[in-house]
Amino acid sequence: MLDFLPEAMREPTVLAVPFFVAMVALEWWAAWKLDHTERDRPAQRAHLHGTRRSSSAPGSYNIRDARASLLMGVVSIGTSAAWKALALLGYAAVFAYVAPWQLPADAWYTWLIAFVGLDFLFYWEHRLAHRVRLIWATHQAHHSSEYFNFTTALRQKWNNSAGILMWLPLPLLGVPPALVFAAYSLNLVYQFWIHTEHLGKLWRPIEFVFNTPSHHRVHHGSDSEYLDRNYGGTLIIWDRLCGSFAAEEHRPTYGLTTPVDTYNIWRLQTHEYVAIARDVRAARGVRTRLGLVFGPPGWKPATTNPPVRAGRQRMLGSPHRRDQPAIET
């Protein structure tokens, strides 16, 4: 059906770009009509007025925040392609020489195995990304926006190495590498529409099986009761089965527990790596250094500090844990 297109254009996420653009434009227009566009982020307003951070109106847009999200999404197209090119070499070798069998690429059950299998592996990779600080450093940029709208869905990470490793069981089980990449792209396309506050809870059977805007709003919440919940990509049943599910009981406060306070896309993507390097350099002992790298975000040595709630926490050595953070514009 898509043979008339160049091969690169057959990538599902590329084909979905016009849909992404149309939906962002529609949601942005709605925010403008409702006077829900802002110049200052919630954290900036709280800092300027000395108040507690609170969410903006549902569906709000901040032009600079949205622009940062869109730019990160554009760059991620290139970085994702580079990571996939590297992965293809390993996947092809595993598929051809290690897999005990090779599933036919044109069989419906191969597509089903690829899609469900990748969604299951996505759940565990996503969960690890919130529980291992080094992997969290690759993922935290997606959570850095204090808004929850369609542009937030495009605020993608540039380092896909963890996902590439987690998908390895699929070619090992005989799933053709092209189907692995296609399943991941379809998973990402699905997740675009769930980044919105304009849809409430859906029909109960859908809410029970699939990831929905309500479930994903919880995942993006920085409230203590919402941290480390609802990791599913397309299906929410993995969270229900593995004990990480939480229902939406109130509107979340979006973003990181300690805002990054920048619109610079390079800093948004890399600030946690810098914080890890600084913490490790200042730490003493191999065990402490390993904990600062591979422990959960917010981990601190028990001998010097009481344990903290693991989740989207910043380390004491992070440049963004300040009594009065400087606001970069």
Buried (B, 14 or more C-beta within 10 A) or exposed (E): EEEEEEEEEBBBBBBBBEEBEEBBEEBBEBBEEEEBBBEBBBBBBBBEEEEEBEBBEBBBBBEEBBEBBBBBBEBBBEBBEEBBEEBBEBBBEBBEEEBEEBBEBEEEEBBEBBBEBBBBBBBEBBBBBBBBBBBBBBBBBBBBBBBBBBBBBBBBBBBBEBBBEBBBBBBBBBBBBBBBBBBBBBBBBBBBBBBBBEEEEBEEEEBEBBBBBBBBBBBBBBBEEBBBBBBBBBBBBBBBEEEBBBEBEEBBBBBBBBBBBBBEBEBBBBBBEBBBEBBBEEBEEEEBBEBBBEBBBBBBBEEEEEEBEBBBBBBBBBBBBEEEBEBEE
